[in-house]
Structures are given as C-alpha cells and as structure tokens.
C-alpha cells in the first residue's frame, strides 16, 4: 500500500477534528462556498480524494448526488458512517463507467496524487461531454503554500507526503 494512503488511514479517526477549530471551520466554509458556486446544482458527481466525506455530505442535495472516491479504507469508513455512497479506488484506475458523471471535483487532492496527469486523463473519461471538473488546491506560491510546506517539513503525518503546485504548474498539468 502506498505510504500516503497509509498516512491517511492512520489519521482517519481524528481527521475532521480540524474543522471544529475556528480557523478550520472558516477554511471549510470558504472551500464549501467555492464548490457550491462552481459545481452544478443537480446531477451525479464524484469527489476524488473524498476522505471522510465532509464536503460530499454538505454538497449532497435532493437533485445532486456526490459519490466519494478514496484509496483509504479508514477514511471511506467515515464517509460511509455519513451514509454517503463510497467507492475505494484511485483516480488513475477509475471504477466508474465512462461518460457517466455530470461533475467531478477534488479538494486538496492534487497534492497527493502520484501521477496527476494520468489521474486527470482517467477522470476525464468518466465525465460526460458537458461535465465540469473543479480543482481546489493549495497554491505553492501563496502564504498557505508556505505554511503547508513548513508543516510538511516539520513532519506532519499527512502533509509530509504533499507536493504543492503553483497556479502555473496546475495549468501545465491540465494542459
């Protein structure tokens, strides 16, 4: 099993605790608001790297279903506790029918992908012709990027595995 997946398995029990702190709650709400404004109000979507399903739970609505995809069994167990549809898998080998999704998104997932280009090519295959892809990432050139680089350098069990990208890097990956 990949070391990054093992790291997420180890922290699954307390991963969502950060969202209960004032700063964590503020960041969660900002990211959630961004997603709400960028993904369709209806359809079937996929959260790649869904983890515990915190975003998927908040984004699921009467006309919008969000499926959680994650390689960490421990994280997906938390998503299943939230009664969310959850599939164990990785982006580069999608267990999703081709052209079946109306939207796809990822939140701080790009940073943990082994081969982001391969993942995004595979994700594209699962998306319908008019489907949208939304990627929220930690910009390496931002103050948050500096903070998370330091957190990783200090040995954080998860962020020591992260690769941060600049806006230009992400544009190149998408191209």
N, C-alpha and C positions, 0 to 999 in steps of 0.2 A: 504494500500500500504506500502511496506517495506520502512523503513527510508532511506536506501541507495538509493533506486530508487528516492525518493522524493528529496534527495540531488542533484542527477544528473539532475533531472527536473529543479531545481532552478538555476543551473549554465549553462544550455544548451546555453543560449544566448551569453555567453562570453567564453565558454569552449575552443574554438580554438584560442583565443587571445594569449595564452601562446606560441603557435607555431610561432607567429610572432616576439617574442623576440629572440635575438641571441642564448641564451642557449637553449630555447625551440626548435628553428629551428634545432640546432645541434643535439639534442636528437632525434627529429623526423626523421631526415635524417639517423642517426645511426640505429634506430629501423627499418626504412623502408628498409635500405640496408640489415639488418639481415633477414628480412622477404623475401625480393627478393631472397636471397641466399638459403632460406630454404623451400619455398613453390614451387609447380610445376609451370611451365610457362604456363600451359594450364589446362582447366577443370573448374568445378564448385566447388567453395569453400564457406565457411561460416566464417565470423568473429563474434565470440561470444563476446558480450560486445562491439559492434562496435561503440557505441556512435554516434557521428556526421558523421561518415563515412570517416574521413580524411585518414585513412590508406586504406580502401576499394577503395576509389576514386583513390588513387595513384597506387594501385595494379591491378586494373581492366585494362584489355588489350583485344585486338581483340580475342584472344583464351582463355582468363581467365576471368571468371565472379565471382565476390565476392558478396555474399548476406550478408546484415547486419542483425544481430540479437541483440536486446537490449530490456530490460524491460522498459526503459524510453521513453515515448511518445515524450517528448520535444526534447530529443537527436535524436530520429529517424526522427523527422520532419526536422532536419538539414540534415540528410543523404538523405532524400527524395528531399530536395532542390538541392542536388548534383546529382539528377536523378539516385540514386542507388536503387537497389531492397532492400527493408527493411521490416523486419518482427518483430512485437512486440512479445517478448517471453523471456523465461529463459532457461538456459541450462538443468535444471533438468526435464523440460517438453518440449522437443523439438518439434516444429511444422514443422518438416522436415521428409520426407519419409525415412524410414530405408534404409541404404546402398546406399544413393543417392549422397553423396559428394565425391569429389576427394581429398579435403584437408579441413582442418579447422585450424584456428589459433585464438589466443587471445593475446592482448597486455594490460598489467596491468589490467587484469580482474580477474585472480585467487584471487587476494587480496580482492575482493568484493563479492565473491561467499559465500552464506550461508553454503552450503554443497558441497565443491569442489569434493569429491569422487562421490557423486550422479550425479553431473553435468557431470563429465568426463565419467562416465558409460553411461549416456544417449547420450552424444556426440559420443561416440564410436559406438553406434547403428546406427547413421546416416551416418557413414563413410563407404565407400566401402572397400573391402578387402585390397587393396593396398594404401588406402588413408593415408595421413600424418597429424599429429597433431603437431602444433608448438605453444609453450607457451613462451611468453616473460613476465618475472615477475621481480619485484623489490626484489632483494636478501636482506633479513633481515640482513645478516652479512656483507653487503657492506657499503661503505660510503653513497651511495644513500639510502640504507635502514635506516641508522641513520638519514639522512636528512628528509626523509618522515615520520619516526616515530615522529620526532620533529614537523614537520608541522602539523601532526595529533593531537599531544598533545597540540599544540598552538591553536587548534580549527578550522583548515581548514574545510570548509563545506563538502568536499568530503573525504579527507584523514583521517578525524577523524573516519570514518567508515571502514578503511582499516585494514586488518590483513596481516602482512608481514610474508613471509615464507623464511626459509633458503633453500639452494640447497638441503640439506638432507631431509628437510620437503617435498619439492616438489617431490623428488624421492619416498618418502613414500606414498604420495597421489597418485602418478601414479601407484605404485605397488598395 
